[in-house]
Amino acid sequence: MTLFWIASIILVALSGVLIALPFINRKENTDEALRDELNKALYKDRLTELEVEAEEGLMDDQQELIADLKQSLLDDIPTEAQTKVESSINPWLVIVPSMLLTVIMSYGLYFKFGAADDVMEWQQVNDNLPALSKKLMSPEGAALSEDEMRDLTLALRTRLHNQPKDATGWLLLGRIGLANRDVDTAIGAMNKAYKLESDNPDVMLGYAQALMLSQDDVDQDKARSILGKLVQKNYMDVRVFSLLAFDAYERKDFAAAVRYWSIMQQMIGPQDERYQMLDRSIDNAKKQMGDKAVAGASVSVAISLAETVKANPDASLIVSVHTADGAPMPVAAARYPLGSFPRTVVLDDSNSMMQGRKLSELEDYMVRVRIDEDGNVATSQGDWFGESQSAKMGESVAVIVDRQYQ
């Protein structure tokens, strides 16, 4: 905004200079002086003509004609009084009012028609972008007021116009579209963010949420594919399984919906107020299924590392579910990138290792967690590990990795 006012002052000052310049550099020649010069030139031309005529014998009274010509010249010379009147006009009496009129008209018309208030509000909104973005990114982001949403949208569009490769900006704009149920804006913005950062879990989740709102089967299939990738990447976010459960229920795949809602229950725990709501959703899905078999249960494992554990970042995490007596052969197992801790993983029937025996058939179980340093499951020397206590199917377990194979 400061640059605008500086530029406007420069332009107005330049206009004033252009107005004053003709008066400052005014020529000293007045109309009378120019007429006097013209008369002198005519006088000289007429003298020459008279001399030529006298030589040719065409006149007898040459001196008398010359005297008349001189008298005419003297009569037409401007007087001193005329010159003083012409030069007595002060140019600043014209310059100063003209410059004041220019300034008043310029800024007056701008404040009347230039939308100065809107420009100032726009600048203030841009300054508030960090605070509004932080509020939107927080779990309470939906609490943004309608005015805040409008301001944030304006500021984001301004920023994205100048920085079109800002994935975070597109993600925020997409979330605003989701909050407003503006499907086109949400999908368009999330798609741009996904093209810029296709491996970012937050972007992937946002894009999947937007695509789920579409009525296009192709969009919904793409959303399921992205959510599947998030599960494979072990991105254990309740929203991922909530979307999968909602989608499965809408497709009348009630068994899958029950499985996803059960995983959500294990992730949030009975103390969460959403737990009872999920119970009602599960019961409703079971009623829809009638006599059909319910999808198998799953096992949620919360994993943390002891302070003494020094793991190679390139190592793998192997989680295996065993019978409660601790039999060496796992009923189900899964391998993940090491990632960060603490973290939660969920295993279900898709991770079963024994043909004809599903994880969901277990009544009691225990879990072993191992950090595989060399990528060879057969060797364990130097690997860190931990195991859980026996638990009932449906209960979540916690494992602390704190021991090392010798």
Salt bridges, closest charged atoms under 4 A:
ASP36 OD2 - LYS40 NZ 3.63
GLU49 OE1 - ARG46 NH1 2.91
ASP76 OD1 - ARG35 NE 3.84
GLU80 OE2 - LYS84 NZ 3.52
ASP147 OD1 - ARG150 NH1 2.90
GLU148 OE1 - LYS135 NZ 3.19
ASP151 OD1 - ARG150 NH2 3.43
ASP166 OD2 - ARG159 NH2 2.57
ASP221 OD1 - ARG224 NH1 2.38
ASP237 OD2 - ARG239 NH2 2.89
ASP247 OD2 - ARG224 NE 2.59
ASP247 OD2 - ARG251 NE 2.90
ASP272 OD2 - ARG274 NH2 3.00
ASP348 OD2 - ARG259 NE 3.75
ASP364 OD1 - LYS392 NZ 3.13
ASP372 OD2 - ARG335 NH1 3.49
ASP372 OD1 - ARG370 NH2 3.88
ASP383 OD2 - ARG370 NE 3.05
GLU387 OE1 - ARG368 NE 3.14
ASP402 OD1 - ARG403 NE 3.67
